[in-house]
Amino acid sequence: MSVVRSRLDSGVRVVTEAMPSLRSVSVGFWAGAGSRDEPNELHGASHFLEHLLFKGTERRSAHDIADAVEAVGGDMNAFTTQELTAFYVRVPDVHLDLALDILADVFWAPAIRPDELEAERQVILEEIRMRDDAPDELVHDLFAAAQFPGHPLGREVLGTRSSVAVMTRDGVAGYHQRHYVPESLVVAAAGNLDHDHVVARVAELSPTSAMGAPVREAIAEGAPPQPLAFVTRPTEQAHVVLGCRGIARNDPGRYALAVLNQVLGGGMSSRLFQEVRERRGLAYSVYSYRASFTETGSLAVYVGTAPERVDEALDVIHAELDRLVADGGVTDRELDAAKGHLRGSLALSLETSMSRMHRIGSSELTLGEIPTLDEVTARIDAVGADDIGRLVDRLLAGTARTLAVVGPFEEHDLQTRVA
């Protein structure tokens, strides 16, 4: 298995990974534009386009697109994050050209018809309502908003009801024209394929000249995280996220952070799972997670627990974070176990053409490099106890923490729980 990279004269990057033992191929068009790139008046435009691009082109209706993919046994989907939007199709390998043709058509020539935009507007508004009715999802948006106040990284990827309600066809089309340009696109494909063939087809289907990608605005300095964010809801459980600022996506400490996250709350053997769930029975769901962006990131812990047990749960989480600082990191046994888990889970997660395509597409777009699996494994293995200790000191020692809560609380109930 080998990854091959090419760049067209227009600026489009093509990356492939041949998997000749398979009979499938997965193709993704990865655009370097996400919710952080939107002006205030177009908040939610990236996600709106995620929906609209599969609604039809001048050549194909939405039904034509869906029928063409499903008629060969394939599937398609898309997703939006703060810094990218991806559209992808998986088909039997003999239909690779069909996948490329459909993705190029929807990416470069979406019709964005007014009637389809209005229909999809209602779908997105329902999606926002569905998120708002899911407190275990809403709390993460609250946390992000408090972590990055006043910056697009802290805004909801979906947009808001008010911003989506007034989004115009010209506004969405203009955003597409500015951001969906060759220099911001990575075409990734994995499966039973030939790299040169993929490059040739992408060249035929893409614009022939460079257009210039917009410059992404750097995160503003001097906007510290807010200590508390909450939404009062009469829920049976309180949904809580506690965390702090993390590190950038390409920070040298990112592999140490992966190990630290695994020890803290990455699995059933993690400190938080064992202490919060197994020993104390405080929650069914408890875990930690990390998010990384171009300039910054976050490290957070989620727990869902009974409202009357929030104090105890927070005491335990704070104590585990403080113990990391006091001990200067993790034990040798925890370090070895976490690295073993990361190595194994990485190998197991890359057994399909779709997972391989996602790895090479996201890596090329966000990092500008695609390390081999052996290189990633070596970087994980190279993490030492001192690396964890330095990262703990950098992120957790003396750092203010942000608390986000969705549950049956008022502000006065929560002020005393802010560290």
TASULRA-V620420 format. One line per field, one symbol per residue. ss: DSSP state (a for helix, b for strand, c for the rest). burial: 1 if it has 16 or more other ideal C-beta (glycine too) atoms within 10 Angstrom, else 0. A space follows every 50 residues. Layout:
ss: ???
burial: ???
//
This chain:
ss: ccbbbbbcccccbbbbbbcccccbbbbbbbbcccaaaccaaaccaaaaaa aaaaabbcccbaaaaaaaaaccccbbbbbbccccbbbbbbbbaaaaaaaa aaaaaaaacbcccaaaaaaaaaaaaaaaaaaaccaaaaaaaaaaaaaccc caaaccccccaaaaacccaaaaaaaaaaaccaaabbbbbbbcccaaaaaa aaaaaccccccccccccccccccccccbbbbbccccbbbbbbbbbccccc cccaaaaaaaaaaaacccccaaaaaaaaacccccbbbbbbbbccccbbbb bbbbbbaaaaaaaaaaaaaaaaaaaaaccccaaaaaaaaaaaaaaaaaac ccaaaaaaaaaaaaaaacccccaaaaaaaaacccaaaaaaaaaaaccccc cbbbbbbcccaaaaaaacc
burial: 00111101011111111110010111111111111111000111111111 11111110010100100110000101010111111111111110110111 11111111011110011001100110010011001001111111111100 11111111100011001000011011001111011111111110100110 11001100000010010010000011001110101011111111111010 10111111111111111001111111100001100111111111111111 11111010110011011001100110001100011011101100000001 01110111111111110001000001100100101011101101110010 1111111010000100100
//
